[in-house]
Amino acid sequence: MKGFICTALAIGSLVGVVGVGTAHAQVTERLQFKTSFPFTVNGTKLPAGTYMLGPASDMDLSVLRVSNGKNSAILLTIPEGPKQGEPKDNAIIFNRDGDHYVLSEVWDADEDSGAEPVGLRSEQRREAHREAERVTLPLTKIS
């Protein structure tokens, strides 16, 4: 009986820790942004315009869809906690290298967390952030 209780407590603690680690930094609602420049999301080039960003499905909040009604792209994201220098408001952040823009982060100021597209390993992502100019645009929550 004592072994069963210890096992149950250990599993409950693990589920609690995993749940806390994955619950933040997920985009759970639809957001809107507008760009004056074309940009790339997960290898898909999208033209300048007004876009909606939100979960691609209710089953997996780490998969986001960016769409303007005609063009869309899907991206898998990883959660990101607060860092120094993050925007004070909801924002979408692009890395700019010359005239090429790549979606690099979605920031939720209300939750003090964000999400980054999966792709580069963290060391490569940090290096890319240092070399590229960051362009930040506001995100508006859509009811």
C-alpha contacts under 8 A as a table, 3 or more apart, distances in Angstrom:
res1	aa1	res2	aa2	distance
1	M	4	F	5.10
1	M	5	I	6.38
2	K	5	I	5.23
2	K	6	C	6.28
3	G	6	C	5.14
3	G	7	T	6.09
4	F	7	T	5.12
4	F	8	A	6.10
5	I	8	A	5.06
5	I	9	L	6.10
6	C	9	L	5.14
6	C	10	A	6.12
7	T	10	A	5.10
7	T	11	I	6.17
8	A	11	I	5.20
8	A	12	G	6.03
9	L	12	G	5.02
9	L	13	S	6.05
10	A	13	S	5.14
10	A	14	L	6.17
11	I	14	L	5.07
11	I	15	V	6.12
12	G	15	V	5.17
12	G	16	G	6.12
13	S	16	G	5.03
13	S	17	V	6.19
14	L	17	V	5.15
14	L	18	V	6.09
15	V	18	V	5.15
15	V	19	G	5.87
16	G	19	G	5.08
16	G	20	V	6.17
17	V	20	V	5.19
17	V	21	G	6.17
18	V	21	G	5.06
18	V	22	T	6.29
19	G	22	T	5.39
19	G	23	A	5.79
20	V	23	A	5.34
20	V	24	H	7.06
21	G	24	H	6.74
22	T	25	A	7.49
22	T	26	Q	7.88
22	T	79	P	7.20
23	A	26	Q	6.78
24	H	79	P	7.10
24	H	111	E	7.31
24	H	113	S	6.77
25	A	79	P	4.93
25	A	80	E	6.10
25	A	81	G	7.03
25	A	108	D	7.39
25	A	111	E	7.28
25	A	113	S	4.90
25	A	114	G	4.70
25	A	115	A	5.68
26	Q	61	L	6.03
26	Q	62	S	6.31
26	Q	79	P	6.69
26	Q	114	G	7.15
26	Q	115	A	6.74
27	V	30	R	7.81
27	V	54	G	6.32
27	V	55	P	6.51
27	V	61	L	6.58
27	V	62	S	7.61
27	V	64	L	7.80
27	V	108	D	7.84
27	V	115	A	7.89
28	T	54	G	6.83
28	T	55	P	6.33
28	T	61	L	6.59
29	E	54	G	5.79
29	E	55	P	7.07
29	E	141	K	7.25
29	E	142	I	7.48
30	R	52	M	6.59
30	R	53	L	5.69
30	R	54	G	4.48
30	R	55	P	7.38
30	R	141	K	6.17
30	R	142	I	5.48
30	R	143	S	7.49
31	L	52	M	5.59
31	L	53	L	5.07
31	L	54	G	6.17
31	L	139	L	6.01
31	L	140	T	5.37
31	L	141	K	4.50
31	L	142	I	5.45
32	Q	50	T	7.16
32	Q	51	Y	5.61
32	Q	52	M	4.50
32	Q	53	L	6.08
32	Q	139	L	5.53
32	Q	140	T	5.08
32	Q	141	K	6.41
32	Q	142	I	6.74
33	F	50	T	5.78
33	F	51	Y	5.44
33	F	52	M	6.62
33	F	53	L	7.89
33	F	92	I	7.64
33	F	137	L	7.10
33	F	138	P	6.37
33	F	139	L	5.11
33	F	140	T	6.52
34	K	48	A	7.63
34	K	49	G	5.52
34	K	50	T	4.19
34	K	51	Y	6.10
34	K	137	L	7.61
35	T	38	P	7.36
35	T	48	A	5.24
35	T	49	G	5.30
35	T	50	T	6.46
35	T	137	L	7.69
36	S	48	A	5.09
36	S	49	G	6.39
37	F	47	P	6.84
37	F	48	A	4.54
37	F	49	G	7.66
37	F	101	Y	7.75
38	P	45	K	7.09
38	P	46	L	5.56
38	P	47	P	4.19
38	P	48	A	4.42
38	P	100	H	7.81
38	P	101	Y	7.00
39	F	45	K	5.75
39	F	46	L	5.38
39	F	47	P	6.54
39	F	48	A	7.24
39	F	100	H	6.72
39	F	101	Y	4.69
39	F	102	V	5.51
39	F	103	L	7.01
40	T	43	G	5.87
40	T	44	T	5.33
40	T	45	K	4.39
40	T	46	L	5.96
40	T	100	H	7.97
40	T	101	Y	6.23
40	T	102	V	4.74
40	T	103	L	6.29
41	V	44	T	5.17
41	V	45	K	6.52
41	V	46	L	7.50
41	V	73	A	6.31
41	V	74	I	7.53
41	V	75	L	7.00
41	V	102	V	6.21
41	V	103	L	5.64
42	N	73	A	7.27
42	N	74	I	7.15
42	N	75	L	5.93
42	N	117	P	7.57
44	T	73	A	6.25
46	L	71	N	6.69
46	L	72	S	7.42
49	G	68	N	7.30
50	T	68	N	6.06
51	Y	66	V	6.46
51	Y	67	S	5.32
51	Y	68	N	4.48
51	Y	69	G	7.99
52	M	65	R	7.92
52	M	66	V	5.72
52	M	67	S	5.35
52	M	68	N	6.21
53	L	64	L	6.79
53	L	65	R	5.67
53	L	66	V	4.57
53	L	67	S	6.63
54	G	64	L	5.40
54	G	65	R	5.64
54	G	66	V	6.94
55	P	58	D	6.75
55	P	60	D	7.48
55	P	61	L	5.38
55	P	62	S	7.25
55	P	63	V	5.92
55	P	64	L	4.45
55	P	65	R	6.02
56	A	60	D	7.65
56	A	61	L	7.36
56	A	63	V	5.65
56	A	64	L	4.90
56	A	65	R	4.98
56	A	74	I	7.36
57	S	60	D	5.96
57	S	61	L	6.83
57	S	63	V	7.36
58	D	61	L	6.46
60	D	63	V	5.97
61	L	64	L	7.00
62	S	76	L	5.75
62	S	77	T	5.18
62	S	78	I	6.74
63	V	74	I	6.91
63	V	75	L	5.69
63	V	76	L	4.51
63	V	77	T	6.23
64	L	74	I	5.71
64	L	75	L	5.32
64	L	76	L	6.35
64	L	77	T	7.34
65	R	72	S	6.86
65	R	73	A	5.76
65	R	74	I	4.57
65	R	75	L	6.47
66	V	72	S	5.36
66	V	73	A	5.29
66	V	74	I	6.41
67	S	70	K	7.15
67	S	71	N	5.65
67	S	72	S	4.09
67	S	73	A	6.57
68	N	71	N	5.66
68	N	72	S	6.56
69	G	72	S	7.32
75	L	117	P	6.23
75	L	118	V	7.53
76	L	117	P	5.69
76	L	118	V	5.63
77	T	115	A	5.73
77	T	116	E	5.17
77	T	117	P	4.26
77	T	118	V	5.16
78	I	115	A	5.42
78	I	116	E	5.44
78	I	117	P	6.35
78	I	118	V	6.13
79	P	113	S	7.64
79	P	114	G	6.09
79	P	115	A	4.54
79	P	116	E	6.62
80	E	113	S	5.90
80	E	114	G	4.95
80	E	115	A	5.16
80	E	116	E	6.83
81	G	112	D	7.12
81	G	113	S	4.76
81	G	114	G	6.31
82	P	86	E	7.20
82	P	112	D	5.81
82	P	113	S	5.36
82	P	114	G	7.54
83	K	86	E	6.00
86	E	107	W	7.83
87	P	90	N	7.10
87	P	91	A	6.80
87	P	107	W	7.38
87	P	109	A	7.17
88	K	109	A	5.97
89	D	107	W	7.91
89	D	108	D	7.24
89	D	109	A	5.04
89	D	110	D	7.74
89	D	138	P	7.27
90	N	106	V	7.91
90	N	107	W	5.47
90	N	108	D	4.81
90	N	109	A	4.97
90	N	110	D	7.44
90	N	138	P	6.02
90	N	139	L	5.23
90	N	140	T	7.18
91	A	106	V	6.09
91	A	107	W	5.08
91	A	108	D	6.87
91	A	109	A	7.87
91	A	136	T	6.33
91	A	137	L	5.49
91	A	138	P	4.44
91	A	139	L	4.74
92	I	103	L	7.56
92	I	104	S	7.91
92	I	105	E	5.92
92	I	106	V	4.60
92	I	107	W	6.11
92	I	136	T	5.87
92	I	137	L	5.38
92	I	138	P	6.31
92	I	139	L	6.17
93	I	103	L	6.16
93	I	104	S	5.68
93	I	105	E	5.02
93	I	106	V	6.26
93	I	107	W	7.74
93	I	134	R	6.56
93	I	135	V	5.63
93	I	136	T	4.51
93	I	137	L	6.36
94	F	101	Y	5.89
94	F	102	V	5.18
94	F	103	L	4.38
94	F	104	S	5.06
94	F	105	E	6.87
94	F	134	R	5.76
94	F	135	V	5.10
94	F	136	T	6.44
95	N	101	Y	5.57
95	N	102	V	5.23
95	N	103	L	6.50
95	N	104	S	6.05
95	N	129	H	6.85
95	N	132	A	5.53
95	N	133	E	5.65
95	N	134	R	4.83
95	N	135	V	6.25
96	R	99	D	6.73
96	R	100	H	5.64
96	R	101	Y	4.52
96	R	102	V	6.61
96	R	132	A	5.45
96	R	133	E	5.03
96	R	134	R	6.14
96	R	135	V	6.72
97	D	100	H	5.30
97	D	101	Y	6.56
97	D	132	A	5.37
97	D	133	E	6.64
103	L	117	P	7.79
104	S	116	E	5.88
104	S	117	P	6.35
105	E	114	G	6.86
105	E	115	A	5.73
105	E	116	E	4.56
105	E	117	P	6.84
106	V	114	G	5.38
106	V	115	A	5.31
106	V	116	E	6.51
107	W	112	D	7.67
107	W	113	S	6.12
107	W	114	G	4.24
107	W	115	A	6.68
108	D	111	E	5.55
108	D	112	D	5.90
108	D	113	S	5.51
108	D	114	G	5.57
109	A	112	D	4.66
109	A	113	S	6.63
110	D	113	S	7.99
120	L	123	E	7.95
120	L	124	Q	5.84
120	L	125	R	5.61
121	R	124	Q	5.37
121	R	125	R	6.09
122	S	125	R	4.94
122	S	126	R	6.12
123	E	126	R	5.23
123	E	127	E	6.29
124	Q	127	E	5.08
124	Q	128	A	6.09
125	R	128	A	5.06
125	R	129	H	6.17
126	R	129	H	5.10
126	R	130	R	6.36
127	E	130	R	5.17
127	E	131	E	6.40
128	A	131	E	5.29
128	A	132	A	5.99
129	H	132	A	5.40
129	H	133	E	7.38
129	H	134	R	7.37
130	R	133	E	7.70
